[in-house]
Amino acid sequence: MTQSQIVQTLADKCEVTKKVAQAMLASLASTAISEVKKNGLFVVPGLGRLVRVDRKARMGRNPATGQAIKIPAKKVVKFRIAKAAKDAIVPPKVKKA
């Protein structure tokens, strides 16, 4: 879905104007960004969580030359989907007895 389609759907389901729905979506995004910066975690109930992860420095390999290179430490943001959302999208396999 595009952003405008999400805004339209949100406006229809919440019975608000598209302008209000756009503001709600922008507010959610800015709140998520500020919380991840401050606390390293933002939870969207029923959907998942944004988590800041600190990656350690490591040795890697240039695939073209095979030469060893040092990859510096860095911070990355990951989205971890909630189990309920995952099970709703892709039902778990049923184990055979």
C-alpha positions as CSV (number, residue, x, y, z in Angstrom):
1,M,0.0,0.0,0.0
2,T,1.1,3.5,-0.6
3,Q,1.1,6.2,2.1
4,S,-2.0,7.8,0.6
5,Q,-3.8,4.5,0.5
6,I,-3.0,3.9,4.2
7,V,-4.2,7.4,5.1
8,Q,-7.5,6.8,3.1
9,T,-8.0,3.4,4.9
10,L,-7.3,4.9,8.3
11,A,-9.6,7.8,7.6
12,D,-12.4,5.5,6.5
13,K,-12.1,3.1,9.4
14,C,-11.8,5.8,12.1
15,E,-14.4,8.1,10.5
16,V,-12.1,11.1,10.4
17,T,-10.8,13.3,7.7
18,K,-7.8,12.4,5.6
19,K,-6.0,15.4,7.1
20,V,-6.5,14.0,10.6
21,A,-5.5,10.5,9.5
22,Q,-2.3,11.9,7.9
23,A,-1.5,13.8,11.2
24,M,-2.0,10.6,13.2
25,L,0.3,8.6,11.0
26,A,3.0,11.3,11.0
27,S,2.7,11.5,14.8
28,L,3.0,7.8,15.2
29,A,6.2,7.8,13.0
30,S,7.8,10.7,14.9
31,T,7.0,9.2,18.3
32,A,8.5,5.9,17.2
33,I,11.7,7.6,16.0
34,S,12.1,9.6,19.1
35,E,11.5,6.7,21.4
36,V,13.9,4.4,19.6
37,K,16.5,7.2,19.8
38,K,15.9,7.7,23.5
39,N,15.2,4.2,24.8
40,G,16.2,1.9,22.0
41,L,12.7,0.3,21.8
42,F,9.2,1.2,20.5
43,V,6.3,-1.2,20.7
44,V,3.4,-1.1,18.3
45,P,0.8,-3.4,20.2
46,G,-0.3,-6.3,18.0
47,L,2.2,-5.6,15.2
48,G,5.7,-5.7,16.6
49,R,8.6,-3.6,18.0
50,L,11.3,-1.4,16.6
51,V,14.6,-2.2,18.4
52,R,18.0,-0.4,18.2
53,V,20.8,-3.0,18.1
54,D,24.5,-2.3,18.6
55,R,26.6,-4.4,16.2
56,K,30.2,-5.1,17.2
57,A,33.2,-4.5,15.0
58,R,34.2,-7.6,13.1
59,M,36.4,-8.9,10.4
60,G,34.9,-9.4,7.0
61,R,36.1,-10.3,3.5
62,N,36.0,-8.4,0.2
63,P,34.2,-10.8,-2.1
64,A,36.0,-9.5,-5.2
65,T,39.6,-9.8,-3.9
66,G,39.2,-12.1,-0.9
67,Q,41.2,-9.5,1.2
68,A,40.3,-9.3,4.9
69,I,38.8,-6.0,5.9
70,K,37.7,-4.5,9.3
71,I,34.0,-3.7,9.5
72,P,33.4,-1.0,12.1
73,A,30.9,-1.2,14.9
74,K,27.5,0.5,14.2
75,K,24.0,0.9,15.4
76,V,21.1,-0.5,13.4
77,V,17.3,-0.5,13.8
78,K,15.4,-3.8,13.4
79,F,11.6,-4.5,13.3
80,R,10.6,-7.6,15.2
81,I,7.1,-8.8,14.3
82,A,4.8,-9.8,17.1
83,K,3.9,-13.5,17.4
84,A,0.2,-12.8,17.0
85,A,0.7,-10.8,13.8
86,K,3.1,-13.5,12.4
87,D,0.6,-16.3,13.2
88,A,-2.3,-14.3,11.6
89,I,-0.3,-13.8,8.4
90,V,1.5,-17.2,8.2
91,P,-0.3,-19.8,10.3
92,P,2.0,-22.1,12.2
93,K,2.6,-25.6,10.8
94,V,0.5,-28.3,12.4
95,K,2.7,-31.1,13.7
96,K,1.8,-34.6,12.7
97,A,1.3,-37.2,15.4
